[in-house]
Amino acid sequence: MPSVFITVAKTKDEAVAKRTELLSYIHPEVGLKFMSFAYGIDFNDLRK
């Protein structure tokens, strides 16, 4: 699933660390259920 993150970071490593931290807050199953509901696409099927 493509995604875009816009962060303010001086280096690429810092940006990757921020992205990883943001993703760690999102529970994979809950996040996919919300995205499936919001966009009307079953993202669980896309993971297989």
Jmol script that loads the backbone (N, CA, C; Angstrom):
load data "model"
ATOM      1  N   MET A   1       0.853  -1.171   0.000  1.00  0.00           N
ATOM      2  CA  MET A   1       0.000   0.000   0.000  1.00  0.00           C
ATOM      3  C   MET A   1       0.901   1.236   0.000  1.00  0.00           C
ATOM      4  N   PRO A   2       0.840   2.045  -1.038  1.00  0.00           N
ATOM      5  CA  PRO A   2       1.696   3.229  -1.068  1.00  0.00           C
ATOM      6  C   PRO A   2       1.254   4.255  -0.037  1.00  0.00           C
ATOM      7  N   SER A   3       2.204   4.972   0.481  1.00  0.00           N
ATOM      8  CA  SER A   3       1.865   5.999   1.461  1.00  0.00           C
ATOM      9  C   SER A   3       2.838   7.152   1.332  1.00  0.00           C
ATOM     10  N   VAL A   4       2.389   8.314   1.751  1.00  0.00           N
ATOM     11  CA  VAL A   4       3.221   9.507   1.694  1.00  0.00           C
ATOM     12  C   VAL A   4       3.292  10.095   3.088  1.00  0.00           C
ATOM     13  N   PHE A   5       4.499  10.340   3.541  1.00  0.00           N
ATOM     14  CA  PHE A   5       4.706  10.986   4.832  1.00  0.00           C
ATOM     15  C   PHE A   5       5.494  12.261   4.597  1.00  0.00           C
ATOM     16  N   ILE A   6       5.001  13.361   5.130  1.00  0.00           N
ATOM     17  CA  ILE A   6       5.732  14.620   5.034  1.00  0.00           C
ATOM     18  C   ILE A   6       6.221  14.957   6.430  1.00  0.00           C
ATOM     19  N   THR A   7       7.520  15.006   6.595  1.00  0.00           N
ATOM     20  CA  THR A   7       8.099  15.333   7.895  1.00  0.00           C
ATOM     21  C   THR A   7       9.148  16.412   7.708  1.00  0.00           C
ATOM     22  N   VAL A   8       9.420  17.111   8.786  1.00  0.00           N
ATOM     23  CA  VAL A   8      10.483  18.108   8.771  1.00  0.00           C
ATOM     24  C   VAL A   8      11.692  17.465   9.434  1.00  0.00           C
ATOM     25  N   ALA A   9      12.684  17.155   8.620  1.00  0.00           N
ATOM     26  CA  ALA A   9      13.889  16.509   9.130  1.00  0.00           C
ATOM     27  C   ALA A   9      15.087  17.012   8.336  1.00  0.00           C
ATOM     28  N   LYS A  10      16.205  17.130   9.018  1.00  0.00           N
ATOM     29  CA  LYS A  10      17.418  17.639   8.359  1.00  0.00           C
ATOM     30  C   LYS A  10      18.103  16.574   7.518  1.00  0.00           C
ATOM     31  N   THR A  11      17.966  15.321   7.921  1.00  0.00           N
ATOM     32  CA  THR A  11      18.625  14.251   7.174  1.00  0.00           C
ATOM     33  C   THR A  11      17.622  13.157   6.827  1.00  0.00           C
ATOM     34  N   LYS A  12      17.985  12.325   5.872  1.00  0.00           N
ATOM     35  CA  LYS A  12      17.113  11.218   5.479  1.00  0.00           C
ATOM     36  C   LYS A  12      16.966  10.223   6.628  1.00  0.00           C
ATOM     37  N   ASP A  13      18.052   9.970   7.362  1.00  0.00           N
ATOM     38  CA  ASP A  13      17.984   9.034   8.492  1.00  0.00           C
ATOM     39  C   ASP A  13      16.992   9.510   9.540  1.00  0.00           C
ATOM     40  N   GLU A  14      16.993  10.817   9.793  1.00  0.00           N
ATOM     41  CA  GLU A  14      16.056  11.379  10.768  1.00  0.00           C
ATOM     42  C   GLU A  14      14.617  11.228  10.268  1.00  0.00           C
ATOM     43  N   ALA A  15      14.401  11.435   8.980  1.00  0.00           N
ATOM     44  CA  ALA A  15      13.067  11.285   8.403  1.00  0.00           C
ATOM     45  C   ALA A  15      12.592   9.838   8.497  1.00  0.00           C
ATOM     46  N   VAL A  16      13.476   8.888   8.219  1.00  0.00           N
ATOM     47  CA  VAL A  16      13.123   7.466   8.311  1.00  0.00           C
ATOM     48  C   VAL A  16      12.785   7.102   9.754  1.00  0.00           C
ATOM     49  N   ALA A  17      13.529   7.640  10.703  1.00  0.00           N
ATOM     50  CA  ALA A  17      13.260   7.366  12.118  1.00  0.00           C
ATOM     51  C   ALA A  17      11.894   7.908  12.520  1.00  0.00           C
ATOM     52  N   LYS A  18      11.550   9.089  12.042  1.00  0.00           N
ATOM     53  CA  LYS A  18      10.232   9.664  12.361  1.00  0.00           C
ATOM     54  C   LYS A  18       9.114   8.830  11.749  1.00  0.00           C
ATOM     55  N   ARG A  19       9.325   8.385  10.497  1.00  0.00           N
ATOM     56  CA  ARG A  19       8.307   7.567   9.832  1.00  0.00           C
ATOM     57  C   ARG A  19       8.104   6.257  10.581  1.00  0.00           C
ATOM     58  N   THR A  20       9.201   5.629  10.988  1.00  0.00           N
ATOM     59  CA  THR A  20       9.118   4.375  11.734  1.00  0.00           C
ATOM     60  C   THR A  20       8.386   4.582  13.052  1.00  0.00           C
ATOM     61  N   GLU A  21       8.665   5.696  13.707  1.00  0.00           N
ATOM     62  CA  GLU A  21       7.993   5.994  14.972  1.00  0.00           C
ATOM     63  C   GLU A  21       6.498   6.196  14.753  1.00  0.00           C
ATOM     64  N   LEU A  22       6.128   6.911  13.698  1.00  0.00           N
ATOM     65  CA  LEU A  22       4.708   7.119  13.410  1.00  0.00           C
ATOM     66  C   LEU A  22       4.012   5.796  13.118  1.00  0.00           C
ATOM     67  N   LEU A  23       4.663   4.938  12.337  1.00  0.00           N
ATOM     68  CA  LEU A  23       4.054   3.652  12.005  1.00  0.00           C
ATOM     69  C   LEU A  23       3.919   2.756  13.227  1.00  0.00           C
ATOM     70  N   SER A  24       4.800   2.925  14.215  1.00  0.00           N
ATOM     71  CA  SER A  24       4.735   2.087  15.406  1.00  0.00           C
ATOM     72  C   SER A  24       3.492   2.392  16.240  1.00  0.00           C
ATOM     73  N   TYR A  25       2.910   3.575  16.052  1.00  0.00           N
ATOM     74  CA  TYR A  25       1.695   3.931  16.799  1.00  0.00           C
ATOM     75  C   TYR A  25       0.447   3.303  16.200  1.00  0.00           C
ATOM     76  N   ILE A  26       0.541   2.857  14.944  1.00  0.00           N
ATOM     77  CA  ILE A  26      -0.628   2.325  14.248  1.00  0.00           C
ATOM     78  C   ILE A  26      -0.629   0.806  14.359  1.00  0.00           C
ATOM     79  N   HIS A  27      -1.646   0.267  14.990  1.00  0.00           N
ATOM     80  CA  HIS A  27      -1.780  -1.189  15.066  1.00  0.00           C
ATOM     81  C   HIS A  27      -2.119  -1.698  13.666  1.00  0.00           C
ATOM     82  N   PRO A  28      -1.402  -2.693  13.160  1.00  0.00           N
ATOM     83  CA  PRO A  28      -1.603  -3.117  11.765  1.00  0.00           C
ATOM     84  C   PRO A  28      -3.040  -3.500  11.435  1.00  0.00           C
ATOM     85  N   GLU A  29      -3.664  -4.299  12.274  1.00  0.00           N
ATOM     86  CA  GLU A  29      -5.024  -4.750  11.964  1.00  0.00           C
ATOM     87  C   GLU A  29      -6.036  -3.619  12.092  1.00  0.00           C
ATOM     88  N   VAL A  30      -5.927  -2.821  13.142  1.00  0.00           N
ATOM     89  CA  VAL A  30      -6.868  -1.718  13.347  1.00  0.00           C
ATOM     90  C   VAL A  30      -6.711  -0.695  12.227  1.00  0.00           C
ATOM     91  N   GLY A  31      -5.456  -0.401  11.867  1.00  0.00           N
ATOM     92  CA  GLY A  31      -5.204   0.552  10.790  1.00  0.00           C
ATOM     93  C   GLY A  31      -5.788   0.086   9.470  1.00  0.00           C
ATOM     94  N   LEU A  32      -5.642  -1.189   9.166  1.00  0.00           N
ATOM     95  CA  LEU A  32      -6.179  -1.724   7.918  1.00  0.00           C
ATOM     96  C   LEU A  32      -7.700  -1.728   7.926  1.00  0.00           C
ATOM     97  N   LYS A  33      -8.302  -2.031   9.070  1.00  0.00           N
ATOM     98  CA  LYS A  33      -9.764  -2.021   9.142  1.00  0.00           C
ATOM     99  C   LYS A  33     -10.295  -0.615   8.915  1.00  0.00           C
ATOM    100  N   PHE A  34      -9.633   0.382   9.508  1.00  0.00           N
ATOM    101  CA  PHE A  34     -10.062   1.765   9.317  1.00  0.00           C
ATOM    102  C   PHE A  34      -9.906   2.186   7.852  1.00  0.00           C
ATOM    103  N   MET A  35      -8.753   1.847   7.251  1.00  0.00           N
ATOM    104  CA  MET A  35      -8.519   2.215   5.857  1.00  0.00           C
ATOM    105  C   MET A  35      -9.522   1.513   4.942  1.00  0.00           C
ATOM    106  N   SER A  36      -9.830   0.257   5.246  1.00  0.00           N
ATOM    107  CA  SER A  36     -10.803  -0.478   4.443  1.00  0.00           C
ATOM    108  C   SER A  36     -12.163   0.199   4.522  1.00  0.00           C
ATOM    109  N   PHE A  37     -12.538   0.633   5.724  1.00  0.00           N
ATOM    110  CA  PHE A  37     -13.823   1.309   5.918  1.00  0.00           C
ATOM    111  C   PHE A  37     -13.825   2.663   5.214  1.00  0.00           C
ATOM    112  N   ALA A  38     -12.739   3.420   5.359  1.00  0.00           N
ATOM    113  CA  ALA A  38     -12.682   4.776   4.818  1.00  0.00           C
ATOM    114  C   ALA A  38     -12.678   4.786   3.289  1.00  0.00           C
ATOM    115  N   TYR A  39     -11.976   3.836   2.668  1.00  0.00           N
ATOM    116  CA  TYR A  39     -11.828   3.847   1.216  1.00  0.00           C
ATOM    117  C   TYR A  39     -12.686   2.812   0.502  1.00  0.00           C
ATOM    118  N   GLY A  40     -13.355   1.955   1.255  1.00  0.00           N
ATOM    119  CA  GLY A  40     -14.207   0.951   0.637  1.00  0.00           C
ATOM    120  C   GLY A  40     -13.436  -0.150  -0.068  1.00  0.00           C
ATOM    121  N   ILE A  41     -12.167  -0.329   0.294  1.00  0.00           N
ATOM    122  CA  ILE A  41     -11.322  -1.369  -0.297  1.00  0.00           C
ATOM    123  C   ILE A  41     -10.895  -2.303   0.824  1.00  0.00           C
ATOM    124  N   ASP A  42     -10.934  -3.599   0.578  1.00  0.00           N
ATOM    125  CA  ASP A  42     -10.493  -4.541   1.599  1.00  0.00           C
ATOM    126  C   ASP A  42      -8.980  -4.697   1.505  1.00  0.00           C
ATOM    127  N   PHE A  43      -8.259  -3.937   2.321  1.00  0.00           N
ATOM    128  CA  PHE A  43      -6.803  -3.972   2.280  1.00  0.00           C
ATOM    129  C   PHE A  43      -6.244  -5.280   2.822  1.00  0.00           C
ATOM    130  N   ASN A  44      -7.037  -6.018   3.591  1.00  0.00           N
ATOM    131  CA  ASN A  44      -6.562  -7.308   4.087  1.00  0.00           C
ATOM    132  C   ASN A  44      -6.335  -8.272   2.926  1.00  0.00           C
ATOM    133  N   ASP A  45      -7.147  -8.169   1.875  1.00  0.00           N
ATOM    134  CA  ASP A  45      -6.952  -9.017   0.700  1.00  0.00           C
ATOM    135  C   ASP A  45      -5.666  -8.658  -0.032  1.00  0.00           C
ATOM    136  N   LEU A  46      -5.286  -7.392   0.008  1.00  0.00           N
ATOM    137  CA  LEU A  46      -4.092  -6.951  -0.712  1.00  0.00           C
ATOM    138  C   LEU A  46      -2.815  -7.418  -0.034  1.00  0.00           C
ATOM    139  N   ARG A  47      -2.880  -7.715   1.258  1.00  0.00           N
ATOM    140  CA  ARG A  47      -1.685  -8.135   1.996  1.00  0.00           C
ATOM    141  C   ARG A  47      -1.288  -9.565   1.679  1.00  0.00           C
ATOM    142  N   LYS A  48      -2.242 -10.376   1.211  1.00  0.00           N
ATOM    143  CA  LYS A  48      -1.982 -11.802   0.994  1.00  0.00           C
ATOM    144  C   LYS A  48      -1.140 -12.010  -0.242  1.00  0.00           C
TER     145      LYS A  48
END
end "model"
wireframe off; spacefill off
backbone 0.3
color backbone group
